[in-house]
Amino acid sequence: MTSYYAVTGSLFYKTAKSMENFCHNLFLSNAMEECTIKMLEAQAAYDEAVLRNDTELMKQKKLELQAYQSSLTLTAYMLEEADEIST
């Protein structure tokens, strides 16, 4: 973190660092929410494809679901790492 405060133990430095960590976590949480919404939409489309027996659409939606699950896993690891750094 680039700080404008020379004294790293000062209240202003700690506040700036806490604010930066909060913003980072907020951004990642928003990304997880958006990903979850998209994943639910893809799951609904997959379920519909199963009902219609559309194998091509099922393959496509299954791949999308895997991508969203991987994104959520990566974001969760990033949030966990950020928590370890900030504590």
C-alpha contacts under 8 A as a table, 3 or more apart, distances in Angstrom:
res1	aa1	res2	aa2	distance
1	M	17	K	7.49
3	S	6	A	7.33
3	S	13	Y	7.08
3	S	16	A	7.82
5	Y	8	T	6.78
5	Y	10	S	7.91
5	Y	12	F	7.14
5	Y	13	Y	5.87
7	V	10	S	5.55
7	V	13	Y	7.12
8	T	13	Y	5.61
8	T	14	K	7.36
9	G	13	Y	6.58
9	G	14	K	6.84
10	S	13	Y	5.28
10	S	14	K	6.35
11	L	14	K	5.16
11	L	15	T	6.04
12	F	15	T	5.06
12	F	16	A	6.05
13	Y	16	A	5.12
13	Y	17	K	6.11
14	K	17	K	5.09
14	K	18	S	6.07
15	T	18	S	5.08
15	T	19	M	6.05
16	A	19	M	5.06
16	A	20	E	6.16
17	K	20	E	5.10
17	K	21	N	6.23
18	S	21	N	5.11
18	S	22	F	6.09
18	S	86	S	7.82
19	M	22	F	5.03
19	M	23	C	6.19
20	E	23	C	5.18
20	E	24	H	6.20
21	N	24	H	5.09
21	N	25	N	6.17
21	N	82	A	7.44
21	N	86	S	6.92
22	F	25	N	5.16
22	F	26	L	6.01
23	C	26	L	4.97
23	C	27	F	6.12
24	H	27	F	5.19
24	H	28	L	6.32
25	N	28	L	5.12
25	N	29	S	5.99
25	N	79	L	6.52
25	N	82	A	7.56
26	L	29	S	5.06
26	L	30	N	6.16
27	F	30	N	5.18
27	F	31	A	6.26
28	L	31	A	4.97
28	L	32	M	6.21
28	L	75	T	6.57
28	L	78	M	7.99
28	L	79	L	6.95
29	S	32	M	5.05
29	S	33	E	6.27
30	N	33	E	5.04
30	N	34	E	6.24
31	A	34	E	5.20
31	A	35	C	6.07
31	A	75	T	7.90
32	M	35	C	5.03
32	M	36	T	6.02
32	M	72	L	6.08
32	M	75	T	6.85
33	E	36	T	5.09
33	E	37	I	6.28
34	E	37	I	5.18
34	E	38	K	6.28
35	C	38	K	5.12
35	C	39	M	6.00
35	C	68	Y	6.23
35	C	71	S	7.48
35	C	72	L	6.95
36	T	39	M	4.94
36	T	40	L	6.16
36	T	68	Y	7.54
36	T	72	L	7.75
37	I	40	L	5.21
37	I	41	E	6.36
38	K	41	E	5.05
38	K	42	A	6.17
38	K	68	Y	7.68
39	M	42	A	5.01
39	M	43	Q	6.06
39	M	64	E	7.70
39	M	65	L	5.94
39	M	68	Y	5.86
39	M	69	Q	7.71
40	L	43	Q	4.97
40	L	44	A	6.21
41	E	44	A	5.16
41	E	45	A	6.28
42	A	45	A	5.02
42	A	46	Y	6.03
42	A	61	K	5.87
42	A	64	E	6.80
42	A	65	L	6.35
43	Q	46	Y	4.92
43	Q	47	D	6.09
43	Q	61	K	7.23
43	Q	65	L	6.86
44	A	47	D	5.09
44	A	48	E	6.24
45	A	48	E	5.07
45	A	49	A	6.13
45	A	61	K	6.93
46	Y	49	A	4.97
46	Y	50	V	6.22
46	Y	57	L	7.21
46	Y	58	M	5.48
46	Y	61	K	5.38
46	Y	62	K	6.84
47	D	50	V	5.08
47	D	51	L	6.37
48	E	51	L	5.05
48	E	52	R	6.27
49	A	52	R	5.06
49	A	53	N	5.77
49	A	54	D	5.04
49	A	55	T	7.23
49	A	57	L	6.02
49	A	58	M	5.55
50	V	53	N	4.80
50	V	54	D	6.33
50	V	55	T	7.52
50	V	58	M	6.51
51	L	54	D	7.87
54	D	57	L	5.54
54	D	58	M	6.14
55	T	58	M	4.91
55	T	59	K	6.19
56	E	59	K	5.26
56	E	60	Q	6.38
57	L	60	Q	5.01
57	L	61	K	6.04
58	M	61	K	5.23
58	M	62	K	5.91
59	K	62	K	5.13
59	K	63	L	6.21
60	Q	63	L	5.24
60	Q	64	E	6.32
61	K	64	E	4.86
61	K	65	L	6.06
62	K	65	L	5.02
62	K	66	Q	6.26
63	L	66	Q	5.12
63	L	67	A	6.26
64	E	67	A	5.05
64	E	68	Y	6.22
65	L	68	Y	5.13
65	L	69	Q	6.10
66	Q	69	Q	5.06
66	Q	70	S	6.10
67	A	70	S	5.10
67	A	71	S	6.15
68	Y	71	S	4.97
68	Y	72	L	6.17
69	Q	72	L	5.12
69	Q	73	T	6.19
70	S	73	T	5.04
70	S	74	L	6.15
71	S	74	L	5.12
71	S	75	T	6.10
72	L	75	T	5.08
72	L	76	A	6.05
73	T	76	A	5.10
73	T	77	Y	6.30
74	L	77	Y	5.13
74	L	78	M	6.25
75	T	78	M	4.93
75	T	79	L	6.17
76	A	79	L	5.09
76	A	80	E	6.14
77	Y	80	E	5.01
77	Y	81	E	6.09
78	M	81	E	5.05
78	M	82	A	6.10
79	L	82	A	5.02
79	L	83	D	6.18
80	E	83	D	5.11
80	E	84	E	6.36
81	E	84	E	5.09
81	E	85	I	6.22
82	A	85	I	5.07
82	A	86	S	6.10
83	D	86	S	5.21
83	D	87	T	6.23
84	E	87	T	5.45
